[in-house]
Amino acid sequence: MAAGADVQDPVDAAGGQGAHVVREAVAVPGDLRAEFAHRRGPARPRQDRRDRALTAAPCRAGRPAVPLVPAVPLAFGGRGVERCRPEVGWEEPGVTDRDGGGCEPWRDLPSAIVGEVVADEPLSGGAVNDVRRLTLADGTRVVLKSSEQAPPDLYAQEAEGLRVLREQGGLRTPRVIEVSARHLLLEALEPAPADGDAFWAEAGRAVARLHAVRGDRFGWHAEGWLGLLPQTNAWTDDGHAFFAEHRVLRYLREPKVRAALDPADLAGLERICDRLPRLVPGGPAVLNHGDLYQGNVVAASDGAPAFIDPAVCWMWAESELSMMYCTGRPPESFFAAYHEVLPLSDGWQERMPLLHLRELISTIAHFGAWGDCVPQVRDVIRRFG
């Protein structure tokens, strides 16, 4: 899509009932989905899958465990914390558990690849998912996200978000191989280079082109998820009202937020929301990735930047950039290249902590008074409230 083009609301191609079937036919080497289904034989009855959808699958005694390697964490940012749940134990590389003590939750998923897995590498990946990089018998590597506690439409919405970012926003995203109510199977990509200025400059240009795609109002055609909590996306004509109500105030009702913040904090956040039109110049509704921080930028097979884990919506460009700026900031080449494609308004850097409130309060809503999120919120209140 050309930069600056107006677009219509996307059609929800990944949602709907019965999400245990593959929703997006993606070209992968050798048409993996069909090939795996052929090798594995007839699928289990659909009713059996539905009955077990929200029931934790026990480890199966007597089945050899796939070799595990240490979990690979995703850095939360530059403050010595991680944007992931605490790590669980892991087996040494090459060790198999032939007494059935190991647990491989993917074995009971409604997936055609289960019988093809020969290696299993846990990855850290957020508050909801068990994330694993699986190696298949033919050497192909895929990434599996699964959870027994995920909302039923979580993975369908993520698959749709990846499609929208790719088709309408022009971003590189992983190919979707399978999606169900319990799992999402994706093309495996590589970590972003730690200090690659050229890589991050190209990522900045890609995000600027994404933000050049405009909508006619703020929100999204469906409610979404950020972690385990709903992301409210009600259509709104006014960006200040949308940010205040659906990105800040909605979290003030969450129990962990009310426990971590005192009445003066809550009153200060409400004052900021009242004053928002004087604090933030606003701007047009543009296509947002929705959860854009450094850990959600990875590398495609050719080394180009690719983007994962979206929470897509139409919102200001600056609110999107605030998360990248305030959470594990990438090299300056990212912002310089972005500015070359889509110039930023004067004072944008001073507004970054204010617009970062959504991420701070969402983290508190999930984990309580965790890390330095509460002190950061109070600093924003002192500066802007």
C-alpha positions, 0 to 999 in steps of 0.5 A: 500500500502506498504511503499516506493512503487511506484504508478501509477497516480490515475484514476479520479473516482470522476470527470466528467460531471453530478456530481449531482449523487453519485460518491462513493458508501460507506458502511454506517449503513443501506445503508443510501443513498438508504434508504433516497432516498426510504423514500423521494420518486422520485428525482426532475428533473435533469434539475431543479437541474442544473438550480438552481445550481448557484442560491442562494436558498431563505429561505422558509417562513412557514417551521419550521427551524431546531434548530441551535447551535453556530458555532464551529471555527477551529483554524488557528494557535497559533497567535490569528486568525482563518482559516475561514471566519467571523462568521455569526449570529446563533440561540440559541440551541433548537430555531426553526423559525416557521415564516420562517426567518431562512435559511437552504441552504441544503434544496434545495440541490440535496441530499437524506437526506434533509427530514431526518434532525432534527438538524443543527450545523454550523461549521466554515470551510474555505473560500469557504464552508458552513459547517454543522453537521446534525443530521438525524431522526435515530440519525446518524450524517453527515457533509455537505459542500456546497457552491453556489460559489464553482467551479463545480469540487471542491467537486468531486476533494475533494472526489477523494483526500480523496479516494487517501489518503485512498487507496494509502496513507493509511490514515484514511479519512471520508467516502464519502456519496454523492458528487455533483457540489454543495455539499459534504456529509461526515461521521461525525468525532470528533475533535482531542484531544487538548493535546493528545501526543499519538494521535499526535504521531500516526498522525505523523507516519501516515503522514510519511507512506503517505510520503513513497509513491513515485511518479516519478514526481511532480504535479498531473493529474488534476489542483486543488483548494486551497480555491477559487483559482486554484492550478496549478499542471502541471507535472514537473520533477524538484521539485525546479521548481515546487515549485517555479513556481506553489507554489510561483510565480503563486500567485504573479500575484493575485491582492490582493498579488500585492496590499499587497506586494511592488515591493521590496517584489516581487523581493525578492520572485523572488530571493528566487525562483532563489536560491531555489536549494541552499536553499532547498536540495529537495527530491523525489516526495511523496504523499502529503495531500496538506493542512496539518495543525492541523485543518485538523486532526480529530479523527475517532470513535475509536480515531485514527487520520483521515484527511480531506480537502485535496489538493492532489499532488506529492511534497516534504515531507518537504513542506508538513510538513512546514504547520504543523510546522508553523501553530498551531504546534501540540505537539512535539510527532508528529514530533518525531514519524514522524522522527522514521518512515521516518528520516528528513534531517539535517536542516529541522527545519530551512527550515520550514519558507521558505517552508511555503511561499506557505501558506502565499502567498495563504492566502494573495491572498485570503484575502489581508494584513490579520493577520501577513502574510505580516510581515512573508513573509518579514521575510522570504525574509530577511532570505533567499532572 
